[in-house]
Amino acid sequence: MKSKVVIVDTSIMCCWLNICGKETCGPDNDKWDKQRVETYIKSETDKGATLVLPFPVIIETGNHIAQAAARRYECSVEFVEVISKAVDEKSPWAAFSRQKDLWDGEKIKELIAVWPEYVKGQKEKNLSMGDLMIKSVADFYAEIGSEVAILTGDQGLMIHKDVDIKAAKVPRRRSK
């Protein structure tokens, strides 16, 4: 049986921390709030799932906390605890260090080579750079044999969670 990992997206992390102005996410027919996030995460971790905190989620969530109208200190303290658990691989968090190879120069070059053409091909919901990086974390865990779930309320990421980044065509440069 494959081990399951749950990739926690920024939209869900903001709900979980109850960041002012970001207390809910998702479409009207599939709203997420702190209680729903906690219930889902407890259910999954009780079944043995491991949580994954992607590096882009740290940056994006930190930005949302800094821009919040209220509870910035409380949210920052809670978020630092989450980050510390991920860095220290405290259950139920996966070791943050497992992602380090995803952020080396060559991997970043692979992502940025694909992203402009991918965005160009989209009509409505585009895959942001942060979403693409979160998707690359999910792909990494799938490649090492994990069952992967991306926990997100972000419609853009939801639409693209099954996109194969590696299958996207890297644009070729024209010779002069």
Secondary structure, DSSP 8 states (H G I E B T S, - for coil): ---EEEEE-HHHHHHHHT-TT-S-BS-GGG-B-HHHHHHHHHHHHHTT-EEE--HHHHHHHHHHHHH-SS-HHHHHHHHHHHHHHHHTT-TTB--GGGGGGGGSHHHHHHHHHHHHHHHHT-SS----HHHHHHHHHHHHHHHTT-EEEEE---HHHHHHTT--GGGS--------
